[in-house]
Amino acid sequence: MANFKVPARTYMSSPLASVHRGDSLDDVHVRLQESGFSALPVVDDASHVVGVLSRSDLLRLGTRESGAEPRSPLLVFPDGTAGEEMTPSPTAVSPAAPLSKVAGIMIEDRVHRVFVETEDGKTTGVVTTRDLMRAISDAKVSRPLSDFMSSPVFTIRAAEPVSLATERLGKARVTGLVVVDEAWPVGVFSQFEALDARDVRRETAVEDVMSPAILILDGRTPIHRAAAQAASMDVRRIVVIDEEATVGIVTGLDFARVIRS
């Protein structure tokens, strides 16, 4: 197994996208979707990070405010600001912190990003699960996908309403569902797709809003190759099959387990 004692700064993403404490939740939504990150730091007028707001937060807030009628919009954000809804004091590490420590924090806190902060309190970057994929690819970790996959796989049928898919994301405490048609994976419905579909009717079929970008690999595939493919395709989960049967899934936190090992 590779030694992931390299410092966090080696793989962190920078510059850092952020939102201001006074920004509306609609503004946060737009910034999140544009940045591609699952969460953004919230900064004050002096550009100091004071909190974090995630897609999970927006989905929770938007679901609470939306109606229950089939024709109601999927999500409705309240009038609050980023500062009012953020989680204060997000976890941060120093630029010199080992990547294995960053991965351990992700697993323990069930988060997909850890901010990188200098001694003077300046946040200079973020390490995400996608950055961990790059590290695994570079290290040529040869163990098979099946060693790290999670099971069972949380799925949603393509014909089911998007409201049910969004509800299932919250109840299962996962960031994405595999969309299936007669048990075969045909796409992904993640928090990104849920937020992107905020204005569609709750009765809309998942198939109409899912992402068709899905990576399906045999469980014997070396995880470094799987990580390289996932990073190049900008996908965060890999469906693992064995003789055409779905047997598991590898997500961002499973990649973190590779780094922490």
Secondary structure, DSSP 8 states (H G I E B T S, - for coil): -----SBGGGT-B-S---EETT-BHHHHHHHHHHH--SEEEEE-TT--EEEEEEHHHHHHHHHHHS-SSTTSBS----S-BHHHHSEES--EE-TTSBHHHHHHHHHHHT-SEEEEE-TTS-EEEEEEHHHHHHHHHHHT--SBGGGT-BSS--EEETTSBHHHHHHHHHHHT-SEEEEEETTEEEEEEEHHHHHHTTTSBTTSBGGGTSB---EEEETTSBHHHHHHHHHHHT-S-EEEEETTEEEEEE-HHHHHHHHH-
